[in-house]
Amino acid sequence: MRKETEVSLATDSSSCRAFAQRQGVGRLKHIETKYLWLPQCVKLGMLTMTGVATLLNVWDIGAKKLSKLRRSFLMLLMHGRGGLR
């Protein structure tokens, strides 16, 4: 028995969102064919892509040097979401 699920992918990368919304590769160079499934899934409505605002991007904790206040705020956001996923 198969169940239908809604899939939403959140990213802070505007270039990733732009790539996913493309119809074909256009002027892109050096793209591996194994990544072409993403625009196809978006086009078919199998998944949606949303953006993550910089202010709310909890993954910045592992990627950027942040002030203590900023780290505390992001940790609070993570705690409110039930921890890391």
C-alpha positions in Angstrom: 0.0 0.0 0.0 1.5 3.3 -1.1 0.9 6.6 0.7 1.2 10.0 -0.8 3.4 12.5 1.1 4.0 16.2 0.7 7.7 17.0 0.5 9.0 20.5 1.1 12.7 21.3 0.9 13.9 24.4 2.7 17.2 26.0 1.7 19.1 29.2 2.3 20.7 29.0 -1.1 19.0 31.3 -3.7 21.1 29.6 -6.5 19.8 26.2 -5.4 16.2 27.5 -5.5 16.8 29.1 -8.9 18.3 25.8 -10.3 15.3 23.9 -9.0 12.9 26.2 -10.8 14.6 26.0 -14.2 13.2 24.4 -17.2 16.2 22.6 -18.6 19.9 23.5 -18.0 19.9 26.7 -20.0 23.3 28.3 -19.8 24.5 26.2 -16.9 27.9 24.6 -17.3 29.5 21.6 -15.7 26.3 20.2 -14.1 26.3 16.5 -13.4 23.3 14.7 -14.8 22.6 13.1 -11.5 21.4 16.4 -10.1 18.8 17.0 -12.8 16.2 15.0 -10.8 15.6 18.1 -8.6 14.1 20.5 -11.3 12.1 17.5 -12.6 10.5 16.8 -9.2 9.6 20.5 -8.7 8.1 20.7 -12.2 6.0 17.6 -11.6 4.8 18.9 -8.3 6.5 16.1 -6.3 8.2 18.6 -4.0 8.2 22.3 -3.3 11.2 24.5 -2.3 11.1 27.3 0.2 13.6 29.8 1.4 15.1 30.1 4.9 15.5 33.7 6.1 19.0 34.5 7.3 17.7 35.6 10.6 16.1 32.2 11.2 18.8 30.0 9.7 19.8 27.8 12.6 22.4 26.0 10.5 24.5 29.1 10.6 25.7 27.8 14.0 27.9 25.2 12.3 28.9 27.3 9.3 29.7 30.8 10.6 31.5 32.6 13.4 28.7 34.2 15.4 28.3 36.5 18.4 27.2 35.0 21.7 23.9 36.7 21.4 23.3 35.4 17.9 24.3 31.8 19.0 21.9 32.0 21.9 19.1 33.2 19.7 19.6 30.3 17.2 19.9 27.8 20.0 16.6 29.1 21.4 15.0 28.5 17.9 16.4 25.0 17.8 15.1 24.2 21.3 11.7 25.5 20.3 11.7 23.2 17.3 12.4 20.1 19.4 16.2 20.0 18.8 18.3 19.3 15.7 16.7 17.2 12.9 
